Structures are given as structure tokens and as C-alpha cells.
């Protein structure tokens, strides 16, 4: 009996260690973002210091960071919007009107994820150069639509499949047409999971790095690229500014943590019943 | 009876057309470029047939990159699953429902972070002089610890960040999977005085074999996207010890020589290899 209790205690300690490892590095980065350089470059880590807002002021005042932020918002926003507008109906059609190609269509959508990003980015760079669209927001939006569209479809098919068929059947008996059923019945019922799918697509393109690195050089640079350039600065590194820019980059995705964890919950809850 | 209606065609066609164009055009173009000798500085190239591909096989850096990529896949997929199953069981076994919810949220955080952020957070934590993770070592031994510049530890250190992101996330999924299992087999085993770990190795994990294999599959695909972490943390160094295939293709195509055709032939080989392997695994999993 006591062995079991001891085991439980050890297990809990391990869990706390894991939780600590999940949170602390991020917390430490946040703390450093509020430090002056002298408080970061110390032989022993400092927990108590006079906080400063200089780093954030500097980062937000820098033109490159601000431009990157705007580019990221426009490119991610537009590609997610297009992905959702086209992807949600497509997912519904796959979930509700299965035919002999449905499996192949689903596999095709998934297989896009197998493509190494490098393999897409190199030819796209040449293509956009030839079109004169290299390093523009438009070319980035089109490229990212490939990612958002595939992701939205992939995650929304199960969400639509979980809508009870009886509800849609009842609506049909009441004289609803197929389009009315989609817009007035299926979409509202599946809404929570669908928001999760769209949020996931947003986080994916917001965080995307390799393609943006290859397809932009100045005008359309997204925030991850700008932040990574800051981290490559030479010896006399402005650590506080770096930490602040990383914090700035990480805030939007972390805002969606609740939505994404909700999506995870509903994906598994329904499976049991 | 299903009457004919226009919805499937109207809903599906635009999305599929766009996906097909956006996926096929670059793919075909990648093959087309790989048969030429184009360089960034010289937009027009001549057809050289399979010369790029033949060169690849005598390129020792390419062979090295294959080895690094395969090691990376094996280490990150294996470690992620071990961490996920271990922590998932602990969450299921030792945590109260409230604690589970809080921990699940915390464990989700690393994977949602942009990889560039995660890479920087840890790059700074491993900084030999000011890093918080290397500080205990420095305090005890008085020596700085430089894991990222040491050829023996660099790849493992970057892999640690990947496992930090994915292992914690997958442990939450393992927890949810365990919660979907029926309780009867566990109770029966408990009545037979099975030890706790035996109920997992003999009952729970075999019952979850299929979803765990799917998780491994997802992780294999995601591990192909190692570039961001490696680019920010080591740039393929020290030397070429952490240079994966995508890192090498990138430096051939962009940084060093701008040999897009050569880089493209590498990308085509990667595309073929991953498509074959993953299609094969996918058909087996289904």
C-alpha cells in the first residue's frame, strides 16, 4: 500500500517537473524582456531587478518589426480567410456526400503535408520571380493558402461528421434545401470545432518560417523572419530586445491556446459516446 | 433516397482546383528546374539531364545530410513517444481531474509557440555564459557548458527542444486516449493483483496500439520540419553536424552558391522519398 502511495508521490513530482519545464523557459524569456542589458548579462541569473519597458518600446518603434507585424497580420489573415471560405464548404461536402473519390480526396489533402517545405519553396521562388511577384504580400497569401486550405479541410471533416445526421434529416423533412442545411444547421452546430480548425490554421501560418524565409527579402517579410534576423546579430547582442521581440511574436498564437485545447477536448469526448 | 443536388460539386470543386494547382505547379516546376543548371545569378539555364542527381551521390555533404536527417527523425519520433506515453500515464494515474486540466493547458503551450520563438528561448537558455539551463553546471564546476557548439551534443540539444514541444503536447493526447478506454479490464487486472505498470504494458498500451501508431506517423511528418529550429539554433553547425537535408538544400540554393537547380534536385529526391514512405505507412495504418 505505502509503495503505491510513494509511487504516486514520485509521479506527481515528475509531473510538476514537466510542468515547470514547459512554463519556466517561456517565463524566463518574458522576464528578460523587461530587463536592462546589465541585468541579463550577469554571472548568476537575476530574479529581482528594476523592470524596464525600453526593450518593448525599442522593438515596437523599429520600422522593420512594425512592418513585419503588419505583413504577418495581413498575410496570415487573408490566407486563413480564403482557406476558411473555400475549405469549410469542401470539408462539409466530403463529410456529408461521400462518393468513391472521397477517400482519395482526403488522402490528397493529407499528402500535401508530406511535401517538404523546401521542395515547395524553391520552385515557388523561381515562379514568383518570373511573374514579378517575388517578395510581395500577394504571392505570400497565395502560397500560404495552400497550407491553410489543406489544414482547414483536414480538421473540419471530422467536425462536420460529428454533427448528428438526424438533425440534418429533420431539417430536410421541414423543407430545408441542402444549402440551407449547411448554412443554418451544420455550420452553427459544428461551429466550436470549426473555430478550432481555423485557429489552428492561423497559428500554423503565423509561425511558418522556411517558406517565408525563401520567398521574401524585404517588402513582405513576416514577423518570424524579422525576429530571427534579430537573433543572428553579432557579439554585442541586445539580449533584452531579442527577448522582447520573441515575446511579441509568441503572443498571437498563445491567445488561441484556450480555443485549441477546447478543440482537442471535443475531438476526444465525442469519440467515447 | 438522395436526390441529385449541386452542393458537392459547387462546394468541392473550387477548393480542389486551387489545391491541385498550388501543389502540382511547384512540384512539376521543381522537377523541371532540377534538370537544368540554373543559378540565382543566372536566370537562364540549359538542360543538363540528370547531371545534378548524379552529382548528388558523390557529394559527401549530401550523404552526411541524409544521415543527420535520418538520425533526427529516429531520435525525435522515438523520444517524443516515450515522453508522451510516460507523462500521459502519469497524468492519468497520479493527477486529480483539476490538476489534469491545468497541466493539459500548460503542456500545450510549448507546441503553440512559433518554432522560431521556441528555438530562441532555448538557444538563450543554453547560452554558455548567461543561459539559465547551463547555469547549474557552471555554478558547480566553474566551467562554461557549450552544448550547441559541441559536435557531440549539438544535434541532441536541438532535438531536446523538438521533444519539449511535441512530447508534452502528445502526453495530453495520450491522457485523452487513456480516458476513452473502458475501465473493466483495468479493474480485472487490479483484482488479479497486477502491478500498476503491468496494467499499462499488458493492457492499456496494446489497446491503444492503433492510435499510438497514428501519433508516431503524425510526428514523423512534423519532424521533417526541423528547419526552423536548426536554422535559429545552429545553422547546421558546428561544421555540418546538424545539417539536415532541408538545411543543406537551403544553403546550396540560397546562402553559399545560389545553385537553385542543384538544390531543387535535392528537394525532388526528398519529395519522392517522403511520398513513397508516407503513402506506404498510411496505407498500412488505415
Contacts between the chains, C-beta under 8 A, distances in Angstrom:
chain1	res1	chain2	res2	distance
A	4	B	196	7.1
A	7	B	196	6.8
A	8	B	93	7.5
A	8	B	94	5.2
A	11	B	90	4.6
A	11	B	93	6.1
A	11	B	94	3.5
A	12	B	90	8.0
A	12	B	94	5.0
A	12	B	95	7.2
A	14	B	87	7.6
A	14	B	90	5.8
A	15	B	87	7.0
A	15	B	90	5.3
A	15	B	91	6.6
A	15	B	94	6.4
A	15	B	95	6.1
A	15	B	99	7.8
A	15	B	103	6.2
A	18	B	87	5.6
A	18	B	103	7.8
A	18	B	107	7.2
A	18	B	168	6.6
A	18	B	171	7.7
A	19	B	103	5.6
A	19	B	106	5.1
A	19	B	107	7.3
A	21	B	164	6.9
A	21	B	168	8.0
A	22	B	106	5.0
A	22	B	107	5.7
A	22	B	109	5.8
A	22	B	110	5.6
A	22	B	164	7.6
A	22	B	168	5.4
A	23	B	106	5.7
A	23	B	109	6.9
A	24	B	132	8.0
A	25	B	121	4.9
A	25	B	122	6.4
A	25	B	125	5.4
A	25	B	132	7.5
A	25	B	133	7.7
A	26	B	109	6.7
A	26	B	110	7.7
A	26	B	113	7.1
A	26	B	121	6.3
A	28	B	121	7.7
A	28	B	125	7.0
A	28	B	132	5.4
A	29	B	117	7.9
A	29	B	120	7.8
A	29	B	121	4.9
A	29	B	124	7.1
A	32	B	124	7.6
A	40	B	130	6.2
A	41	B	129	7.7
A	41	B	130	5.7
A	42	B	130	7.2
A	44	B	135	7.2
A	44	B	139	7.5
A	45	B	130	8.0
A	45	B	132	5.3
A	45	B	135	5.7
A	86	B	14	5.5
A	86	B	15	4.4
A	86	B	18	6.6
A	87	B	15	5.9
A	89	B	10	7.8
A	89	B	11	3.7
A	89	B	12	7.7
A	89	B	15	7.3
A	90	B	11	5.6
A	90	B	12	5.1
A	90	B	14	7.8
A	90	B	15	3.6
A	90	B	16	7.0
A	92	B	11	6.2
A	93	B	7	6.5
A	93	B	8	4.4
A	93	B	11	4.0
A	93	B	12	4.4
A	94	B	12	7.1
A	97	B	7	6.9
A	97	B	8	4.1
A	99	B	8	7.4
A	105	B	12	7.5
A	105	B	16	6.8
A	107	B	282	7.0
A	108	B	19	7.4
A	109	B	19	6.9
A	110	B	282	7.4
A	111	B	275	6.9
A	111	B	278	7.3
A	111	B	279	7.1
A	112	B	19	6.9
A	112	B	23	5.6
A	113	B	221	5.6
A	114	B	221	6.3
A	114	B	224	8.0
A	114	B	274	4.9
A	114	B	275	5.7
A	114	B	278	4.7
A	114	B	279	7.9
A	115	B	23	7.2
A	115	B	27	7.5
A	115	B	271	6.1
A	115	B	274	7.5
A	115	B	275	7.9
A	116	B	224	5.8
A	116	B	245	7.6
A	116	B	246	5.9
A	116	B	267	6.5
A	116	B	270	4.7
A	116	B	271	6.2
A	116	B	274	6.3
A	117	B	225	6.5
A	117	B	227	7.0
A	117	B	246	7.1
A	118	B	227	7.2
A	118	B	245	7.7
A	118	B	246	4.3
A	118	B	249	4.8
A	118	B	250	6.3
A	118	B	263	7.7
A	118	B	266	7.9
A	118	B	267	5.1
A	118	B	270	7.0
A	119	B	26	7.6
A	119	B	27	7.5
A	119	B	30	5.8
A	119	B	267	3.8
A	119	B	268	6.9
A	119	B	270	5.9
A	119	B	271	4.5
A	120	B	26	4.9
A	120	B	27	7.9
A	120	B	30	7.9
A	122	B	30	6.2
A	122	B	33	7.2
A	122	B	249	7.2
A	122	B	253	5.7
A	122	B	260	6.1
A	122	B	263	5.7
A	122	B	264	5.0
A	122	B	267	5.4
A	123	B	25	7.8
A	123	B	26	4.3
A	123	B	27	7.5
A	123	B	29	3.8
A	123	B	30	4.2
A	123	B	32	7.9
A	123	B	33	6.0
A	123	B	264	6.7
A	123	B	267	8.0
A	124	B	26	5.2
A	124	B	29	8.0
A	125	B	260	7.6
A	126	B	29	6.7
A	126	B	33	6.1
A	126	B	38	7.5
A	126	B	260	6.5
A	127	B	25	7.0
A	127	B	26	7.0
A	127	B	29	6.0
A	129	B	43	7.5
A	142	B	22	7.2
A	143	B	22	7.6
A	145	B	18	6.8
A	145	B	22	6.8
A	146	B	19	6.8
A	146	B	22	4.1
A	146	B	23	6.4
A	149	B	15	6.1
A	149	B	18	6.4
A	149	B	19	5.9
A	149	B	22	8.0
A	150	B	19	6.3
A	153	B	15	6.6
A	177	B	5	7.9
A	178	B	5	4.9
A	178	B	7	4.4
A	179	B	7	6.3
A	182	B	7	7.1
A	182	B	11	7.8
A	203	B	112	6.1
A	206	B	114	6.9
A	207	B	113	7.8
A	207	B	114	3.8
A	207	B	115	6.1
A	207	B	116	7.4
A	209	B	114	7.5
A	209	B	115	6.3
A	209	B	116	5.6
A	209	B	227	7.1
A	209	B	228	4.2
A	209	B	231	7.4
A	210	B	225	7.5
A	210	B	227	4.7
A	210	B	228	6.5
A	210	B	231	7.8
A	210	B	246	7.0
A	210	B	250	7.5
A	213	B	231	7.6
A	213	B	250	7.9
A	214	B	250	7.3
A	214	B	253	7.9
A	214	B	254	6.7
A	224	B	114	5.6
A	224	B	116	4.5
A	224	B	228	7.8
A	227	B	116	5.7
A	227	B	117	7.4
A	227	B	120	7.4
A	228	B	116	5.2
A	228	B	120	7.8
A	228	B	231	7.1
A	228	B	232	5.5
A	231	B	116	7.9
A	231	B	120	5.1
A	231	B	123	7.2
A	231	B	232	6.1
A	239	B	124	7.2
A	239	B	130	7.2
A	242	B	120	6.8
A	242	B	124	7.5
A	243	B	124	7.3
A	246	B	116	7.7
A	246	B	117	4.8
A	246	B	120	5.0
A	246	B	121	6.7
A	249	B	114	5.6
A	249	B	116	6.7
A	249	B	117	5.5
A	250	B	113	5.3
A	250	B	114	6.1
A	250	B	117	4.5
A	253	B	112	4.9
A	253	B	113	6.7
A	253	B	114	6.3
A	254	B	109	6.9
A	254	B	112	6.0
A	254	B	113	7.2
A	256	B	112	7.1
A	257	B	105	6.7
A	257	B	108	5.9
A	257	B	109	6.4
A	257	B	112	5.7
A	258	B	105	8.0
A	260	B	108	6.8
A	260	B	112	6.7
A	261	B	104	6.6
A	261	B	105	5.8
A	261	B	108	5.5
A	264	B	108	7.7
A	264	B	172	6.9
A	264	B	173	7.4
A	264	B	176	7.0
A	265	B	176	7.6
A	268	B	173	7.9
A	268	B	176	4.0
A	268	B	177	7.4
A	268	B	179	7.3
A	268	B	180	6.4
A	271	B	180	6.0
A	272	B	179	7.6
A	272	B	180	4.7
